[in-house]
Every structure is written in structure tokens, then in C-alpha cells.
Amino acid sequence: MPAQIATAAPVTHAALLGLGVYRPRRVVPNAEIVDQIDSSDEWIKTRSGISSRRWADEDESIVSMSVAASRDALAAAGLEAEQIDAVVLATSSLMVLGPSAGAVVATELGMEDTAAYDISAGCAGFCYALGNAAALVRAGQARNVLVIGVERLSDLLEPTDRTCAFIFADGAGAAVVGPSESEGIGPVAWGSDGSQTDAIKQDKDFMTYFDEVDEAAAGGAPAVRPYIRMNGSAVFRWVVSFLGKACTDALEKSGVQAADLDAFVPHQANSRITDALIKGLHLPENVAVARDIGETGNTSAASIPMAMEELLRSGVSKPGDTALLVGFGAGLAYAGQVVQLPPIV
């Protein structure tokens, strides 16, 4: 007779216990980039709603920004680093394959022998990581999980690219997920469409780039490093035609109506996409809508925690409010869930 394998003791509910963010020091207004992309402040604001964004300095790395955001999240949750059982870090801009940034962040925070791993789901990364973390807590695999969304997308921007150079930005957001007496994180609604990979992607792999470097050394044309490229029209069409259903699915899975929401926190892709989602969901006027993109830009996996923090910091929303989160982007991938907003420091 085979040995009987024990199972972890599950818990019933999970919740966001604390939230923290890190915004890079350098503020980059539209005026600083318009000449390089042959554009204007008015054009950028009309296309995206962005008036400025944050780009990291050399000493503001994926790890250092994550550590700073995580410390605030732990403080808001009233927990110490040694009380964290796992770290799930979402990013698409780590420029090395290993080690995982999550493992390095855990050590920088003073954790020892803590499970840690990275995921890459583009701008949906934080919601994917949050879904992972909530499942770990409910399954009894971890009591408290640190979730991080972080990007240094300025490293991947071609300065003259009119489609990307004014949109993407840097920053980090972190949240602690742990057990709760009542449900604070609804079931995740998620999916992907790999047929749309050309909509947002790195334009070449690094092996191709290294081959170009070798050719340049032998007298060939200069090598051009990989950059993010985006077909904004394709992304917008996909969002308008599909993402409303994804939001509705997240609400239905959570048993919550749009009229029950206190806040809506979509990925900060651009203001026109946010407007389209609001219209499609028929949100009541009293629902607070995150519009952090104006001063923060599109920070991909960091976007949703940073937008949540702005709503809370400004006093527009408060801890305990019911909010719909939805992330979407490269993949194309999406993920969303209904949550109770956490405290901040």
C-alpha cells in the first residue's frame, strides 16, 4: 500500500494586508522628449493622457526599487521580513535571465531560505502574481506572500520611437497577501491571446543582437540593440473588443456588481483605453477611477499597485474599499480580480 502523503492545511480567505510603492526620483516632462519624437505636449496628452513620467537613474535598479516598495508594504501590513514565506515578483524588464530578481530582493530584505520566483506576463504581471499569491495562501503553502510588480522600461526604449518613447516608464509596487477572516481577493479572471504577439514585443532577441555585434566587429553594419515596439492601434482594438468581457468575468467570479464597486483600477495604458473600459462597464459616477498615468506613465507590471497607492494617498479611496483590478498587455495577456484595498504607510 502506498504511503499516505499529507496535504497542507488550507485557509478559507486571503486579503491584501499592506501596500507600498517606489517612484523614481527623476521626473521627465513631455517637453524633455517631444523633439526626439517629432511631437508636441498636446499630441502626447491627447494620445495618452501623460504629462510626465518617472525614469530611473543608474542607482535605481529593479532590485533596489522592489526593496524600497516592499519595505513600505511590510510596514503597512505590520509584518517583519521573516514573516514572509514566499516572494512572487512580476517584471518584463530584468536584463538578465538569472538569478531571479525575487530571490535577490528576498535576501536584500533580510529573508532567509524564503521561496521566491519571477513571472513575466507583461502589463498583467501584477494581477498574475496576485492570483498566484492568493492561491498559495489559500492552499496553505504559505501564510504571507510578498507580491511585487516592477519595471525599468526606460532601458528598452528607443528614444525616437513615436509609438513607445513617450508612454513607458519605471517604478515598483509591492503588496503583502495573507490570511483573512473574510474574503479580500476574489477569484482571478485571466487569459491570453498568443496570436496578438506582434502588438507589443521586443523587436529582436539578444542572440540576434549578439550576431549583429559580431558582424559589426568584422566590418559590417553597426549593431542595434533590442527595443520595445508597439502597435498601439492593435492593442486598442483588442482592449475595446475583448477586455470588457474580462472585467465582467472578474466581477461575476467575485459575486460583485459594478454598482457595488468603490474603485476601478485598470492598468495605466493610456487614458483613452480607461475611458473605453468605463463606458463598456457602465460604471456609476461615484466609482473612483485610477488615473495615475498622467504623472507616472505606463509602468507595465508596476502600474496597478502604483495606481492603487495614488488613489489611497490622495484620499479618493480608503482601505477596505471594494475595487476591480484589471491588467492587460504584452502576450497579449490579461488578468483581473476584485479586491478590498489595503492600508498604506
C-alpha positions in Angstrom: 0.0 0.0 0.0 1.5 3.4 -1.0 2.5 5.8 1.7 -0.2 8.4 2.6 1.0 11.9 1.6 0.0 14.7 3.9 -1.6 17.9 2.5 -1.1 21.4 3.6 -3.8 22.9 5.8 -5.8 25.3 3.7 -7.3 28.6 4.8 -10.6 30.0 3.6 -9.8 33.6 2.8 -6.9 35.7 1.6 -6.5 39.5 1.5 -4.2 42.4 0.7 -2.6 43.3 4.1 -0.4 46.2 3.1 0.8 48.2 0.0 3.9 50.1 -0.8 5.4 51.8 -3.9 8.6 53.3 -5.2 8.6 56.2 -7.7 12.0 57.0 -9.3 13.4 60.4 -8.4 13.7 61.7 -12.0 10.6 63.4 -13.4 10.6 63.6 -17.2 8.0 66.1 -18.6 6.8 65.8 -22.1 8.9 68.9 -23.0 12.0 66.8 -22.5 11.2 64.2 -25.2 9.0 65.9 -27.8 11.8 67.0 -30.1 13.3 63.5 -30.3 9.9 62.0 -31.4 8.9 65.0 -33.5 5.8 65.6 -31.4 4.2 68.1 -29.0 3.0 68.2 -25.4 -0.6 68.5 -26.7 -0.2 65.4 -29.0 1.1 63.3 -26.2 -1.6 64.3 -23.8 -4.3 63.7 -26.3 -3.0 60.3 -27.3 -2.2 59.1 -23.8 -3.2 61.5 -21.0 0.5 61.6 -20.0 2.1 64.9 -18.9 5.1 63.5 -17.3 6.7 60.1 -16.3 9.4 58.8 -14.0 12.6 57.3 -15.4 15.1 55.6 -13.1 18.6 56.8 -12.5 21.6 54.4 -12.6 21.3 53.6 -8.9 17.6 52.8 -9.1 17.5 49.2 -10.2 14.9 46.5 -10.4 16.1 45.2 -7.1 16.5 48.5 -5.3 13.1 49.8 -6.3 11.5 46.5 -5.3 13.2 46.5 -1.9 12.0 50.1 -1.2 8.4 49.3 -2.2 8.5 46.1 -0.3 9.6 47.8 2.9 6.7 50.1 2.8 4.3 47.2 2.1 5.6 45.3 5.1 5.3 48.4 7.3 1.7 48.9 6.1 0.9 45.3 6.9 2.6 45.4 10.3 4.8 42.5 9.4 8.6 41.8 9.5 10.5 40.3 6.6 11.0 37.0 8.5 7.2 36.5 8.5 7.1 36.3 4.7 7.0 32.7 3.3 7.3 33.5 -0.4 8.1 36.3 -2.8 6.4 36.5 -6.3 7.9 39.2 -8.5 6.5 40.3 -11.8 8.6 42.1 -14.4 9.3 42.2 -18.1 12.5 44.4 -18.0 15.0 42.3 -16.0 18.0 42.3 -18.3 19.5 39.0 -17.1 18.0 35.5 -17.2 19.1 34.6 -13.7 19.1 34.7 -10.8 15.5 35.6 -10.2 15.1 39.2 -9.0 12.6 37.8 -6.4 15.4 35.8 -4.7 17.8 38.7 -4.6 15.1 41.0 -3.2 14.2 38.5 -0.5 17.8 38.4 0.6 18.1 42.2 0.5 15.1 42.4 2.8 16.8 40.1 5.3 14.8 36.9 4.5 16.4 33.6 4.8 15.5 30.4 3.0 12.4 32.0 1.5 10.7 30.7 -1.6 11.0 33.3 -4.4 10.4 33.4 -8.1 9.7 35.8 -11.0 6.9 35.8 -13.5 6.6 37.6 -16.9 3.1 38.5 -18.0 3.7 42.0 -19.3 1.4 44.6 -18.0 -0.9 42.0 -16.5 2.1 40.8 -14.4 1.0 42.2 -11.0 -2.5 40.6 -11.3 -1.0 37.3 -12.4 1.3 37.4 -9.3 -1.5 38.4 -7.1 -3.5 35.4 -8.3 -0.5 33.1 -7.6 -0.1 34.6 -4.1 -3.7 34.3 -3.1 -3.7 30.6 -4.3 -0.6 29.9 -2.2 -2.2 31.4 0.9 -5.5 29.6 0.5 -3.8 26.3 -0.2 -1.7 26.6 2.9 1.6 26.6 1.0 2.5 30.0 2.5 1.0 32.1 5.2 2.2 35.5 4.0 3.3 36.2 0.4 5.1 39.4 -0.9 3.9 40.3 -4.4 5.9 42.8 -6.4 5.4 44.5 -9.8 8.5 46.3 -11.0 9.8 47.7 -14.3 12.8 49.7 -15.7 11.3 50.1 -19.2 13.3 53.2 -19.9 16.2 50.7 -20.6 14.1 49.3 -23.5 13.0 52.5 -25.2 14.4 53.7 -28.5 14.4 57.5 -27.9 13.0 58.4 -31.3 10.2 55.9 -31.4 6.9 57.8 -31.6 4.9 54.7 -30.5 6.7 54.0 -27.3 9.2 56.6 -26.1 6.6 58.8 -24.5 4.5 56.1 -22.9 6.6 53.7 -20.9 8.2 54.4 -17.5 9.7 53.0 -14.4 8.7 52.2 -10.8 7.8 49.5 -8.4 4.7 48.4 -6.3 4.5 45.7 -3.7 1.7 44.2 -1.6 1.6 41.6 1.2 -1.0 38.9 0.8 -2.1 36.9 3.8 -5.0 35.0 5.5 -8.1 36.9 6.4 -11.3 36.4 8.3 -13.3 37.5 5.2 -12.5 37.4 1.5 -10.3 40.2 0.3 -9.2 38.9 -3.1 -11.7 37.5 -5.5 -11.0 34.7 -8.0 -8.8 35.7 -10.8 -10.2 36.0 -14.3 -7.3 35.6 -16.7 -6.2 34.5 -20.2 -4.1 35.3 -23.2 -4.1 35.5 -26.9 -0.8 34.5 -28.4 -2.0 35.3 -32.0 -1.5 39.0 -31.0 2.2 38.8 -30.0 3.2 41.5 -32.6 1.0 44.1 -30.9 3.7 44.6 -28.1 7.0 42.9 -28.2 10.8 43.2 -28.0 11.8 43.7 -31.7 14.6 41.1 -31.7 16.1 38.5 -29.3 19.5 39.0 -27.8 21.1 36.2 -29.8 20.3 38.1 -33.0 21.8 41.2 -31.4 25.0 39.4 -30.5 25.3 38.1 -34.0 25.0 41.7 -35.2 27.7 42.8 -32.8 30.0 40.1 -34.2 29.2 41.2 -37.8 29.9 44.8 -36.9 33.2 43.8 -35.4 34.1 42.2 -38.7 33.3 45.4 -40.6 29.5 45.0 -41.1 26.8 47.4 -40.3 26.5 48.7 -36.7 24.5 46.6 -34.3 21.2 48.0 -33.0 20.2 46.8 -29.5 16.7 45.3 -28.9 13.8 47.7 -28.1 10.2 47.5 -27.2 7.9 48.0 -30.2 4.1 48.5 -30.0 1.2 48.7 -32.5 -1.0 51.0 -30.4 -4.0 50.6 -32.7 -3.9 46.8 -32.5 -3.8 47.0 -28.7 -6.6 49.5 -28.5 -8.8 47.3 -30.8 -8.1 44.2 -28.7 -8.9 46.1 -25.4 -12.1 47.6 -26.7 -13.4 44.4 -28.3 -12.4 42.0 -25.6 -11.4 43.4 -22.2 -14.9 44.5 -21.2 -15.8 40.8 -21.0 -12.7 40.1 -18.9 -13.8 42.7 -16.4 -17.3 41.3 -16.4 -15.9 37.8 -15.8 -13.9 39.1 -12.8 -17.0 40.7 -11.3 -19.1 37.6 -11.8 -16.5 35.3 -10.3 -16.4 37.5 -7.2 -20.2 37.8 -7.0 -19.9 41.6 -7.2 -21.9 44.0 -9.4 -20.4 47.1 -11.0 -22.7 49.2 -8.8 -21.1 47.6 -5.7 -17.6 48.9 -6.6 -15.9 51.8 -4.8 -13.0 52.0 -7.2 -11.8 50.8 -10.6 -8.0 50.3 -11.1 -7.2 49.4 -14.7 -3.7 49.1 -15.9 -2.5 52.6 -16.8 -2.0 52.0 -20.5 -3.5 55.3 -21.7 -6.4 57.5 -20.7 -8.4 56.6 -23.9 -8.4 52.9 -23.0 -9.5 53.7 -19.5 -12.4 55.8 -20.8 -13.4 53.0 -23.2 -13.5 50.5 -20.3 -15.5 52.8 -18.1 -18.1 53.2 -20.8 -18.3 49.5 -21.5 -18.7 48.6 -17.8 -21.4 51.3 -17.2 -19.7 52.3 -14.0 -21.7 54.6 -11.7 -20.3 58.1 -11.4 -19.4 57.6 -7.7 -16.8 54.9 -8.6 -13.3 56.3 -8.2 -11.2 55.6 -11.2 -7.4 55.4 -11.1 -5.7 57.8 -13.5 -2.1 57.6 -12.2 -0.8 57.6 -15.8 -0.9 61.4 -16.1 2.2 61.8 -13.9 3.6 58.3 -13.8 3.3 56.9 -17.3 2.8 53.3 -18.2 4.9 51.2 -15.8 3.6 47.8 -17.0 3.7 45.3 -14.1 4.1 48.1 -11.6 1.2 50.0 -12.9 -1.7 48.6 -10.8 -0.1 48.8 -7.4 1.2 52.3 -8.1 -2.3 53.4 -9.2 -3.9 51.8 -6.1 -1.4 53.7 -3.9 -2.2 57.0 -5.6 -6.0 56.5 -5.0 -5.3 55.8 -1.3 -2.7 58.5 -0.8 -4.9 61.2 -2.4 -7.8 60.2 -0.2 -10.1 59.4 -3.1 -10.3 55.8 -1.8 -9.7 54.3 1.6 -8.5 50.9 2.9 -11.3 48.4 2.8 -13.0 49.8 -0.3 -14.0 47.3 -3.0 -12.0 47.7 -6.2 -11.8 46.0 -9.5 -8.3 45.5 -10.8 -7.5 44.6 -14.4 -4.1 44.3 -16.0 -3.6 43.8 -19.8 -0.8 44.0 -22.3 2.0 42.1 -24.0 1.2 38.5 -24.7 -1.5 39.7 -25.3 -2.4 38.7 -21.7 -4.9 39.9 -19.2 -5.9 39.2 -15.6 -8.3 40.8 -13.1 -9.8 40.4 -9.7 -12.0 42.2 -7.2 -10.1 43.1 -4.0 -10.5 45.1 -0.8 -8.0 47.9 -0.9 -5.2 47.5 1.6 -3.6 50.1 4.0 -0.6 52.2 3.1 2.0 53.8 5.3 
